[in-house]
Amino acid sequence: MKGTSFATLLEQFFLERLLRQRQVSPHTVASYRDTFRLLLEFANRRLHKQPSQLMLEEIDAPLIAAFLDDLEANRKITARSRNLRLTAIRSFFHYAAYEEPAHAAQIQRVLAIPGKRSIKALVKFLDRTETEALLKAPDQRTWFGRRDHVLLLVAVQTGLRLSELTSLRNEDLHLGTVAHLRCVGKGRKERTTPLTKQAVDAGCDQKCRSIGGGNRF
């Protein structure tokens, strides 16, 4: 029986499942891409085959387990990072289960690879003195310093992620009655976050001083 091309199925997974059907975020696509780039490099070292020559049946549970162990041993990744790589691989094999039911037993063994338990460290936070020192760090005599001060102030008061802050645009900012920010965060979840008077005043001052800065916040 002719084998199933791993490269063809992987291309369909990215184009059909991730981009067209699920419409995942660019961050997810990039994370999955990096996982399979590393897996293909490992398979090349282990099987001495180029990606275009690999068959699905060659990417089995022992190979994937060895790949994950190799990441931990040689790239010194954490258990959390290992589990993220495994999540990407599982997503692909869930897709493959419907596309290639003849390989159901192999796919089941891959999906049965367990994640590794890890200790969730306590998230530390800045006290008031540290926060005030951070907000005073930018040189507000310059445009960039005022911009950085506003971004830090908004981050401290709203808890927005870095990617959410850097993607804000002027139309996302509402400085009138019930001032707030609108953002689309992880998982394409839309939310609005209230702004304090201090943040509003700083934001208004920065907008008034900005000249030709484009439509970024």
RONU-265849 format. One record per atom (N, C-alpha, C): residue in one letter; atom name; x, y, z. Coordinates in steps of 0.02 Angstrom, whole numbers, plus 50000, padded with zeros to 5 digits. Layout:
BEGIN
  resn  name     xx     yy     zz
     a    CA      X      Y      Z
...
This chain:
BEGIN
  resn  name     xx     yy     zz
     m     N  50042  49940  50000
     m    CA  50000  50000  50000
     m     C  50044  50062  50000
     k     N  50026  50109  49956
     k    CA  50065  50170  49951
     k     C  50059  50212  50015
     g     N  50115  50239  50039
     g    CA  50113  50278  50100
     g     C  50083  50347  50090
     t     N  50068  50379  50146
     t    CA  50039  50446  50144
     t     C  50093  50498  50155
     s     N  50098  50545  50110
     s    CA  50149  50597  50115
     s     C  50136  50642  50176
     f     N  50185  50644  50220
     f    CA  50179  50687  50279
     f     C  50178  50761  50258
     a     N  50219  50779  50209
     a    CA  50224  50849  50188
     a     C  50157  50873  50160
     t     N  50125  50832  50120
     t    CA  50060  50852  50090
     t     C  50007  50861  50144
     l     N  50005  50815  50191
     l    CA  49956  50820  50245
     l     C  49970  50879  50290
     l     N  50033  50893  50302
     l    CA  50052  50950  50344
     l     C  50032  51016  50310
     e     N  50042  51020  50245
     e    CA  50022  51080  50208
     e     C  49946  51090  50212
     q     N  49908  51036  50204
     q    CA  49836  51041  50209
     q     C  49814  51062  50279
     f     N  49850  51038  50329
     f    CA  49835  51056  50399
     f     C  49841  51131  50409
     f     N  49895  51161  50384
     f    CA  49904  51232  50394
     f     C  49855  51273  50352
     l     N  49847  51254  50289
     l    CA  49805  51295  50245
     l     C  49731  51285  50257
     e     N  49710  51222  50267
     e    CA  49639  51208  50274
     e     C  49615  51214  50346
     r     N  49647  51176  50391
     r    CA  49623  51175  50460
     r     C  49637  51240  50497
     l     N  49701  51261  50498
     l    CA  49718  51319  50539
     l     C  49694  51385  50509
     l     N  49709  51396  50445
     l    CA  49695  51461  50415
     l     C  49623  51468  50391
     r     N  49597  51419  50354
     r    CA  49531  51427  50324
     r     C  49475  51408  50372
     q     N  49481  51350  50405
     q    CA  49427  51327  50448
     q     C  49426  51360  50516
     r     N  49483  51359  50550
     r    CA  49486  51385  50619
     r     C  49505  51459  50622
     q     N  49536  51484  50569
     q    CA  49557  51554  50567
     q     C  49595  51574  50630
     v     N  49646  51535  50646
     v    CA  49685  51548  50707
     v     C  49726  51611  50699
     s     N  49751  51637  50754
     s    CA  49790  51698  50754
     s     C  49859  51687  50724
     p     N  49890  51740  50699
     p    CA  49959  51734  50673
     p     C  50008  51706  50725
     h     N  49996  51721  50789
     h    CA  50040  51696  50842
     h     C  50036  51620  50846
     t     N  49975  51592  50840
     t    CA  49966  51520  50842
     t     C  49999  51487  50781
     v     N  49989  51517  50723
     v    CA  50020  51490  50662
     v     C  50096  51489  50670
     a     N  50124  51544  50695
     a    CA  50197  51548  50704
     a     C  50222  51495  50754
     s     N  50184  51485  50808
     s    CA  50204  51436  50858
     s     C  50203  51365  50829
     y     N  50149  51349  50793
     y    CA  50143  51283  50762
     y     C  50197  51274  50708
     r     N  50210  51326  50669
     r    CA  50262  51323  50617
     r     C  50329  51306  50648
     d     N  50346  51339  50703
     d    CA  50411  51326  50735
     d     C  50415  51254  50761
     t     N  50359  51229  50788
     t    CA  50358  51160  50813
     t     C  50375  51111  50757
     f     N  50342  51119  50700
     f    CA  50352  51071  50646
     f     C  50419  51082  50610
     r     N  50444  51142  50612
     r    CA  50512  51153  50585
     r     C  50562  51114  50626
     l     N  50556  51117  50692
     l    CA  50601  51079  50736
     l     C  50591  51004  50727
     l     N  50529  50982  50720
     l    CA  50515  50911  50712
     l     C  50544  50885  50646
     l     N  50538  50924  50593
     l    CA  50566  50903  50528
     l     C  50642  50900  50531
     e     N  50673  50947  50567
     e    CA  50746  50945  50574
     e     C  50767  50883  50613
     f     N  50729  50866  50666
     f    CA  50745  50806  50706
     f     C  50735  50743  50664
     a     N  50681  50740  50626
     a    CA  50668  50682  50583
     a     C  50722  50673  50531
     n     N  50748  50729  50506
     n    CA  50802  50725  50457
     n     C  50864  50695  50487
     r     N  50880  50714  50550
     r    CA  50939  50686  50584
     r     C  50928  50613  50601
     r     N  50867  50595  50621
     r    CA  50853  50527  50643
     r     C  50842  50479  50585
     l     N  50806  50501  50534
     l    CA  50787  50456  50479
     l     C  50827  50468  50415
     h     N  50866  50523  50414
     h    CA  50906  50541  50356
     h     C  50862  50549  50294
     k     N  50807  50585  50304
     k    CA  50761  50599  50249
     k     C  50742  50673  50249
     q     N  50736  50700  50188
     q    CA  50713  50768  50180
     q     C  50638  50771  50195
     p     N  50612  50830  50216
     p    CA  50541  50835  50232
     p     C  50495  50810  50176
     s     N  50513  50823  50113
     s    CA  50471  50803  50057
     s     C  50468  50727  50049
     q     N  50515  50691  50079
     q    CA  50518  50618  50072
     q     C  50484  50581  50129
     l     N  50465  50616  50182
     l    CA  50437  50583  50241
     l     C  50367  50557  50228
     m     N  50351  50500  50256
     m    CA  50284  50471  50255
     m     C  50253  50479  50324
     l     N  50187  50484  50325
     l    CA  50152  50493  50388
     l     C  50168  50436  50437
     e     N  50172  50375  50412
     e    CA  50184  50318  50456
     e     C  50253  50321  50490
     e     N  50299  50361  50464
     e    CA  50365  50368  50495
     e     C  50364  50416  50554
     i     N  50315  50460  50557
     i    CA  50310  50507  50613
     i     C  50265  50475  50665
     d     N  50293  50426  50700
     d    CA  50253  50387  50747
     d     C  50267  50409  50819
     a     N  50234  50376  50866
     a    CA  50239  50396  50936
     a     C  50311  50391  50963
     p     N  50349  50338  50949
     p    CA  50419  50337  50974
     p     C  50461  50395  50947
     l     N  50451  50413  50884
     l    CA  50490  50468  50855
     l     C  50472  50534  50889
     i     N  50408  50545  50900
     i    CA  50385  50608  50930
     i     C  50408  50611  51003
     a     N  50403  50556  51039
     a    CA  50427  50555  51109
     a     C  50502  50570  51111
     a     N  50540  50541  51064
     a    CA  50612  50555  51062
     a     C  50625  50628  51044
     f     N  50584  50655  51001
     f    CA  50590  50726  50983
     f     C  50580  50771  51043
     l     N  50529  50758  51082
     l    CA  50514  50799  51141
     l     C  50570  50792  51193
     d     N  50595  50732  51202
     d    CA  50651  50721  51248
     d     C  50714  50759  51224
     d     N  50724  50759  51158
     d    CA  50781  50794  51130
     d     C  50776  50869  51142
     l     N  50716  50897  51137
     l    CA  50707  50968  51150
     l     C  50726  50985  51222
     e     N  50705  50943  51267
     e    CA  50721  50955  51338
     e     C  50795  50948  51352
     a     N  50826  50898  51322
     a    CA  50896  50883  51337
     a     C  50943  50933  51303
     n     N  50930  50949  51241
     n    CA  50978  50990  51203
     n     C  50960  51064  51197
     r     N  50896  51079  51196
     r    CA  50875  51149  51192
     r     C  50856  51177  51260
     k     N  50855  51133  51310
     k    CA  50843  51153  51380
     k     C  50775  51188  51389
     i     N  50725  51163  51353
     i    CA  50659  51194  51360
     i     C  50626  51170  51425
     t     N  50578  51209  51448
     t    CA  50541  51192  51509
     t     C  50486  51142  51493
     a     N  50457  51113  51546
     a    CA  50401  51067  51536
     a     C  50343  51103  51502
     r     N  50333  51166  51519
     r    CA  50278  51204  51488
     r     C  50289  51211  51413
     s     N  50351  51226  51393
     s    CA  50366  51233  51321
     s     C  50359  51166  51286
     r     N  50380  51113  51321
     r    CA  50372  51045  51293
     r     C  50299  51031  51279
     n     N  50256  51048  51326
     n    CA  50185  51036  51319
     n     C  50155  51077  51262
     l     N  50180  51137  51251
     l    CA  50156  51179  51196
     l     C  50174  51147  51129
     r     N  50235  51119  51124
     r    CA  50254  51084  51063
     r     C  50209  51023  51052
     l     N  50195  50987  51106
     l    CA  50153  50928  51101
     l     C  50081  50947  51081
     t     N  50057  51003  51104
     t    CA  49990  51027  51086
     t     C  49985  51037  51011
     a     N  50036  51067  50981
     a    CA  50036  51078  50908
     a     C  50035  51011  50871
     i     N  50074  50964  50894
     i    CA  50077  50898  50862
     i     C  50010  50862  50869
     r     N  49980  50865  50928
     r    CA  49915  50833  50938
     r     C  49863  50864  50893
     s     N  49864  50929  50884
     s    CA  49816  50963  50840
     s     C  49821  50935  50769
     f     N  49883  50926  50746
     f    CA  49893  50898  50679
     f     C  49866  50827  50675
     f     N  49879  50786  50725
     f    CA  49857  50716  50721
     f     C  49782  50709  50731
     h     N  49750  50756  50766
     h    CA  49677  50756  50768
     h     C  49649  50767  50698
     y     N  49681  50812  50662
     y    CA  49661  50825  50592
     y     C  49675  50764  50549
     a     N  49733  50733  50558
     a    CA  49752  50675  50518
     a     C  49705  50616  50530
     a     N  49675  50611  50589
     a    CA  49631  50555  50605
     a     C  49571  50553  50558
     y     N  49547  50611  50536
     y    CA  49490  50614  50490
     y     C  49513  50607  50417
     e     N  49573  50631  50402
     e    CA  49597  50629  50334
     e     C  49626  50561  50316
     e     N  49656  50527  50364
     e    CA  49689  50463  50352
     e     C  49668  50411  50404
     p     N  49604  50389  50401
     p    CA  49581  50340  50451
     p     C  49618  50274  50449
     a     N  49652  50259  50393
     a    CA  49690  50197  50390
     a     C  49747  50195  50440
     h     N  49767  50254  50464
     h    CA  49822  50258  50512
     h     C  49795  50270  50583
     a     N  49734  50250  50596
     a    CA  49701  50265  50660
     a     C  49741  50240  50720
     a     N  49768  50180  50715
     a    CA  49805  50152  50772
     a     C  49867  50193  50788
     q     N  49904  50210  50736
     q    CA  49965  50251  50745
     q     C  49946  50319  50774
     i     N  49893  50350  50748
     i    CA  49872  50416  50771
     i     C  49850  50412  50844
     q     N  49815  50359  50862
     q    CA  49793  50351  50932
     q     C  49852  50347  50980
     r     N  49905  50313  50959
     r    CA  49964  50309  51002
     r     C  49998  50376  51010
     v     N  49999  50416  50957
     v    CA  50027  50484  50962
     v     C  49986  50527  51009
     l     N  49920  50524  51001
     l    CA  49876  50565  51043
     l     C  49878  50544  51116
     a     N  49901  50482  51129
     a    CA  49905  50457  51198
     a     C  49969  50480  51233
     i     N  50015  50513  51198
     i    CA  50076  50538  51230
     i     C  50056  50589  51283
     p     N  50073  50579  51346
     p    CA  50050  50625  51398
     p     C  50091  50689  51401
     g     N  50058  50742  51423
     g    CA  50094  50803  51438
     g     C  50134  50795  51502
     k     N  50181  50839  51511
     k    CA  50224  50834  51571
     k     C  50201  50885  51623
     r     N  50194  50862  51683
     r    CA  50172  50907  51737
     r     C  50227  50956  51754
     s     N  50207  51016  51770
     s    CA  50256  51068  51788
     s     C  50229  51109  51846
     i     N  50275  51138  51882
     i    CA  50257  51181  51939
     i     C  50242  51251  51913
     k     N  50183  51276  51931
     k    CA  50165  51344  51911
     k     C  50192  51393  51962
     a     N  50240  51432  51941
     a    CA  50271  51479  51987
     a     C  50223  51536  52004
     l     N  50229  51560  52065
     l    CA  50188  51616  52088
     l     C  50208  51678  52048
     v     N  50157  51712  52021
     v    CA  50170  51773  51982
     v     C  50186  51830  52030
     k     N  50245  51859  52022
     k    CA  50265  51914  52065
     k     C  50237  51980  52038
     f     N  50231  52029  52081
     f    CA  50204  52093  52061
     f     C  50246  52149  52092
     l     N  50242  52208  52062
     l    CA  50279  52266  52087
     l     C  50241  52299  52144
     d     N  50277  52321  52195
     d    CA  50244  52360  52247
     d     C  50238  52433  52223
     r     N  50208  52475  52264
     r    CA  50195  52544  52243
     r     C  50260  52582  52227
     t     N  50311  52573  52270
     t    CA  50374  52608  52258
     t     C  50406  52587  52192
     e     N  50406  52522  52179
     e    CA  50434  52496  52116
     e     C  50394  52521  52056
     t     N  50328  52522  52063
     t    CA  50285  52545  52008
     t     C  50298  52618  51992
     e     N  50303  52659  52044
     e    CA  50315  52730  52034
     e     C  50383  52742  52002
     a     N  50433  52703  52023
     a    CA  50500  52709  51993
     a     C  50498  52690  51919
     l     N  50459  52639  51902
     l    CA  50453  52617  51832
     l     C  50421  52672  51790
     l     N  50369  52704  51817
     l    CA  50334  52756  51779
     l     C  50376  52819  51771
     k     N  50423  52829  51816
     k    CA  50466  52889  51812
     k     C  50527  52877  51767
     a     N  50539  52815  51747
     a    CA  50599  52798  51709
     a     C  50602  52833  51641
     p     N  50548  52835  51601
     p    CA  50552  52867  51535
     p     C  50565  52943  51541
     d     N  50605  52969  51497
     d    CA  50620  53041  51495
     d     C  50562  53076  51460
     q     N  50518  53108  51499
     q    CA  50458  53138  51472
     q     C  50472  53205  51437
     r     N  50535  53225  51433
     r    CA  50552  53285  51394
     r     C  50554  53269  51319
     t     N  50552  53204  51302
     t    CA  50552  53184  51232
     t     C  50485  53152  51214
     w     N  50470  53151  51148
     w    CA  50408  53120  51126
     w     C  50406  53046  51143
     f     N  50462  53011  51131
     f    CA  50465  52940  51145
     f     C  50458  52926  51219
     g     N  50488  52969  51260
     g    CA  50482  52960  51332
     g     C  50410  52968  51356
     r     N  50374  53019  51329
     r    CA  50304  53028  51348
     r     C  50262  52970  51324
     r     N  50278  52946  51264
     r    CA  50241  52888  51238
     r     C  50251  52827  51283
     d     N  50314  52814  51301
     d    CA  50329  52756  51343
     d     C  50296  52762  51412
     h     N  50295  52823  51438
     h    CA  50263  52834  51503
     h     C  50189  52817  51499
     v     N  50156  52839  51446
     v    CA  50084  52824  51438
     v     C  50073  52749  51432
     l     N  50114  52716  51391
     l    CA  50105  52644  51382
     l     C  50115  52606  51448
     l     N  50167  52625  51486
     l    CA  50179  52593  51551
     l     C  50121  52606  51599
     l     N  50096  52668  51599
     l    CA  50041  52685  51643
     l     C  49979  52645  51627
     v     N  49964  52640  51562
     v    CA  49906  52600  51541
     v     C  49916  52527  51558
     a     N  49976  52501  51548
     a    CA  49990  52431  51563
     a     C  49979  52416  51638
     v     N  50004  52461  51680
     v    CA  49998  52452  51752
     v     C  49925  52455  51774
     q     N  49886  52500  51744
     q    CA  49818  52511  51768
     q     C  49766  52465  51735
     t     N  49783  52435  51678
     t    CA  49734  52393  51644
     t     C  49753  52320  51641
     g     N  49818  52304  51647
     g    CA  49840  52235  51643
     g     C  49841  52208  51572
     l     N  49841  52251  51521
     l    CA  49845  52228  51452
     l     C  49911  52194  51438
     r     N  49910  52143  51396
     r    CA  49971  52110  51374
     r     C  50011  52157  51328
     l     N  50075  52141  51320
     l    CA  50117  52182  51276
     l     C  50090  52184  51205
     s     N  50070  52125  51179
     s    CA  50043  52123  51110
     s     C  49979  52164  51104
     e     N  49939  52166  51157
     e    CA  49878  52206  51156
     e     C  49893  52280  51157
     l     N  49943  52299  51197
     l    CA  49963  52370  51200
     l     C  49989  52394  51133
     t     N  50034  52356  51103
     t    CA  50067  52378  51041
     t     C  50020  52377  50981
     s     N  49964  52342  50986
     s    CA  49917  52340  50930
     s     C  49861  52392  50937
     l     N  49861  52432  50991
     l    CA  49809  52483  51001
     l     C  49814  52537  50947
     r     N  49755  52561  50925
     r    CA  49752  52615  50877
     r     C  49710  52671  50906
     n     N  49713  52730  50875
     n    CA  49677  52788  50901
     n     C  49603  52774  50911
     e     N  49573  52737  50864
     e    CA  49501  52724  50870
     e     C  49483  52677  50927
     d     N  49533  52644  50957
     d    CA  49521  52600  51015
     d     C  49519  52639  51080
     l     N  49540  52702  51078
     l    CA  49546  52743  51138
     l     C  49487  52791  51143
     h     N  49452  52790  51199
     h    CA  49395  52834  51211
     h     C  49408  52873  51276
     l     N  49419  52938  51268
     l    CA  49440  52980  51325
     l     C  49383  53023  51353
     g     N  49323  53016  51326
     g    CA  49267  53055  51350
     g     C  49236  53026  51413
     t     N  49169  53032  51419
     t    CA  49134  53004  51475
     t     C  49143  52928  51477
     v     N  49154  52901  51536
     v    CA  49169  52830  51545
     v     C  49226  52810  51499
     a     N  49284  52840  51510
     a    CA  49343  52828  51469
     a     C  49363  52754  51473
     h     N  49383  52727  51415
     h    CA  49402  52656  51413
     h     C  49443  52642  51351
     l     N  49474  52583  51352
     l    CA  49509  52557  51294
     l     C  49473  52494  51269
     r     N  49471  52487  51203
     r    CA  49444  52426  51173
     r     C  49503  52388  51143
     c     N  49506  52323  51157
     c    CA  49560  52284  51128
     c     C  49534  52214  51111
     v     N  49568  52183  51064
     v    CA  49554  52113  51047
     v     C  49615  52073  51068
     g     N  49607  52031  51118
     g    CA  49663  51997  51149
     g     C  49670  51925  51126
     k     N  49701  51885  51169
     k    CA  49715  51815  51154
     k     C  49650  51778  51140
     g     N  49652  51736  51089
     g    CA  49592  51699  51071
     g     C  49540  51741  51037
     r     N  49561  51801  51011
     r    CA  49516  51849  50978
     r     C  49458  51869  51023
     k     N  49470  51873  51088
     k    CA  49419  51895  51135
     k     C  49420  51971  51140
     e     N  49364  52002  51125
     e    CA  49359  52075  51128
     e     C  49337  52096  51197
     r     N  49368  52149  51222
     r    CA  49348  52174  51287
     r     C  49363  52249  51292
     t     N  49328  52282  51337
     t    CA  49342  52352  51352
     t     C  49367  52357  51423
     t     N  49417  52400  51434
     t    CA  49448  52408  51499
     t     C  49443  52481  51520
     p     N  49414  52496  51579
     p    CA  49408  52566  51601
     p     C  49477  52598  51611
     l     N  49479  52664  51603
     l    CA  49540  52702  51614
     l     C  49531  52750  51673
     t     N  49582  52758  51713
     t    CA  49580  52805  51768
     t     C  49591  52876  51743
     k     N  49575  52926  51784
     k    CA  49585  52996  51765
     k     C  49658  53010  51751
     q     N  49703  52979  51789
     q    CA  49775  52988  51778
     q     C  49795  52965  51708
     a     N  49770  52907  51688
     a    CA  49786  52882  51621
     a     C  49755  52924  51567
     v     N  49693  52947  51579
     v    CA  49659  52990  51530
     v     C  49698  53055  51521
     d     N  49719  53086  51576
     d    CA  49757  53149  51571
     d     C  49822  53139  51533
     a     N  49857  53085  51548
     a    CA  49920  53071  51514
     a     C  49908  53057  51440
     g     N  49855  53020  51425
     g    CA  49839  53005  51356
     g     C  49819  53066  51317
     c     N  49779  53110  51347
     c    CA  49760  53172  51313
     c     C  49820  53216  51300
     d     N  49865  53220  51349
     d    CA  49925  53261  51340
     d     C  49969  53235  51284
     q     N  49975  53168  51280
     q    CA  50016  53138  51228
     q     C  49985  53148  51159
     k     N  49919  53143  51154
     k    CA  49886  53152  51090
     k     C  49892  53224  51066
     c     N  49888  53271  51113
     c    CA  49893  53341  51095
     c     C  49963  53359  51071
     r     N  50014  53326  51098
     r    CA  50083  53342  51080
     r     C  50106  53304  51017
     s     N  50070  53251  50999
     s    CA  50091  53210  50942
     s     C  50079  53247  50876
     i     N  50128  53244  50833
     i    CA  50122  53276  50768
     i     C  50145  53225  50716
     g     N  50099  53208  50671
     g    CA  50116  53161  50617
     g     C  50137  53094  50641
     g     N  50107  53070  50695
     g    CA  50127  53005  50722
     g     C  50088  52947  50694
     g     N  50047  52958  50642
     g    CA  50008  52903  50613
     g     C  49947  52890  50656
     n     N  49915  52834  50645
     n    CA  49854  52819  50682
     n     C  49864  52768  50737
     r     N  49926  52756  50756
     r    CA  49939  52713  50815
     r     C  49928  52753  50878
     f     N  49907  52716  50931
     f    CA  49897  52749  50995
     f     C  49964  52771  51024
